[in-house]
Amino acid sequence: MMVMPALASDWPALAVAARRILDQRRTLDPQQVEKGRLTEVEAATRLRVATALVAQWDSIVAGQPPYDAETAWIVSGGTEGTYPHELRTDLTAAAGRARALADRHGENAEAAHFAEAVAALAWHARPRDHISNILDVAHANAAHRLSKSSERAAA
């Protein structure tokens, strides 16, 4: 059983980490393609997954129904969104890279915080057979807020 990471409940921090992943990929992946470390297809896939991740966490932090990356992936034929297994695989690898970087720079608190946030993103992307699926929680929260606002409007 995977232990809940310390930042798992800090949704704004996770949205910031998701955006940082996207920004890094926009900036660094083209260089990796030029050096032959990534193919153009791999870089495009990483960018698509990170874009979906940002959309998902931005919607969660905004208290809106979460961006449905899987439906976007299906409807677009794989040009938008991401499939759950693809997201899990990507975030697991990203968490490992972030942790290795933080460990190499042990005095860098920002690197350690980012590594913890990416680990929490990966934790939230694990299979849905766990009790506290972030998308389910976010959907429930958004539905609750909507019902409360509807009650206030009717009063």
C-alpha positions in Angstrom: 0.0 0.0 0.0 1.4 3.4 -1.0 1.5 5.9 1.9 -0.1 9.3 1.2 2.6 11.8 0.4 2.9 14.9 2.6 1.7 17.3 -0.1 -1.2 15.1 -1.3 -3.8 17.5 0.2 -2.1 20.7 -0.9 -4.0 21.1 -4.1 -2.7 24.5 -5.0 0.9 23.2 -4.6 0.1 20.3 -6.9 -1.4 22.7 -9.5 1.9 24.7 -9.3 3.9 21.5 -9.7 1.9 20.4 -12.7 2.4 23.8 -14.4 6.1 23.6 -13.6 6.3 20.2 -15.3 4.5 21.7 -18.4 6.8 24.7 -18.5 9.9 22.4 -18.2 8.7 20.3 -21.1 7.9 23.3 -23.2 11.4 24.6 -22.6 13.6 21.6 -22.3 12.1 18.9 -24.5 12.9 20.6 -27.8 16.6 20.6 -26.7 16.3 16.9 -25.8 14.9 16.3 -29.3 17.8 18.2 -30.9 20.3 16.1 -28.8 18.6 12.9 -29.9 17.5 12.0 -26.3 13.8 12.2 -27.2 12.0 11.7 -30.4 9.6 14.3 -31.6 6.7 11.9 -30.9 7.9 11.3 -27.4 8.2 15.1 -26.8 4.7 15.7 -28.2 3.3 13.0 -26.0 5.0 14.4 -22.9 3.7 17.8 -23.7 0.1 16.5 -24.3 0.2 14.6 -21.0 1.5 17.7 -19.1 -1.1 19.9 -20.7 -3.8 17.6 -19.5 -2.3 17.4 -16.1 -2.4 21.2 -15.8 -6.0 21.4 -17.0 -7.0 18.7 -14.5 -5.3 20.4 -11.5 -6.3 24.0 -12.5 -10.0 22.8 -12.5 -9.6 21.0 -9.2 -8.1 24.1 -7.5 -10.8 26.3 -9.0 -13.5 24.1 -7.4 -14.8 23.1 -10.8 -15.6 19.6 -12.0 -12.2 18.2 -12.9 -11.0 18.2 -16.5 -11.7 14.7 -17.8 -8.4 13.9 -19.4 -9.5 10.4 -20.4 -12.7 11.6 -22.2 -10.6 14.3 -24.0 -8.2 11.6 -25.1 -10.9 9.3 -26.4 -12.9 12.1 -28.1 -9.8 13.6 -29.7 -8.4 10.3 -30.9 -5.4 10.7 -28.7 -4.4 14.3 -29.7 -5.7 15.8 -26.4 -6.0 14.6 -22.8 -4.4 11.5 -21.6 -5.2 7.9 -20.8 -5.0 7.0 -17.1 -2.2 4.4 -17.5 -0.2 6.9 -19.6 -0.6 9.6 -17.0 0.4 7.2 -14.2 3.5 6.0 -16.1 4.5 9.6 -17.0 4.1 10.9 -13.4 5.9 7.9 -11.9 8.9 8.6 -14.1 8.7 12.3 -13.4 8.6 11.7 -9.7 11.7 9.5 -9.9 13.6 12.1 -11.9 12.5 14.9 -9.5 13.5 12.9 -6.5 16.9 12.0 -8.0 17.5 15.7 -8.8 16.5 16.7 -5.2 18.8 14.1 -3.8 21.7 15.3 -5.9 21.1 18.9 -4.6 20.4 18.0 -1.0 20.5 21.6 0.2 18.0 22.8 -2.3 14.6 23.0 -0.4 12.8 24.1 -3.6 14.0 20.9 -5.4 12.9 18.8 -2.5 9.5 20.5 -2.4 9.0 20.0 -6.1 10.0 16.3 -5.8 7.4 15.9 -3.0 4.7 17.6 -5.1 5.4 15.4 -8.1 5.3 12.3 -5.9 1.9 13.5 -4.7 0.7 14.0 -8.3 1.8 10.4 -9.0 0.0 9.2 -5.9 -3.2 10.8 -7.1 -2.8 9.2 -10.5 -2.7 5.7 -9.1 -5.4 3.2 -10.1 -8.9 4.0 -9.0 -9.2 1.1 -6.7 -8.1 3.3 -3.8 -10.5 5.1 -1.4 -9.6 8.7 -2.0 -9.5 9.2 -5.7 -8.9 12.9 -6.3 -11.2 13.2 -9.2 -14.1 11.7 -7.2 -13.4 14.0 -4.3 -13.2 17.0 -6.6 -16.4 16.0 -8.4 -18.2 15.6 -5.0 -16.9 19.0 -3.8 -18.0 20.7 -7.0 -21.5 19.1 -6.8 -21.8 20.1 -3.2 -20.9 23.8 -4.0 -23.4 23.8 -6.9 -26.2 22.4 -4.7 -25.5 25.0 -2.0 -25.5 27.9 -4.6 -28.7 26.5 -6.1 -30.3 26.4 -2.6 -29.2 30.0 -1.9 -30.6 31.2 -5.3 -33.9 29.5 -4.6 -34.2 31.1 -1.2 
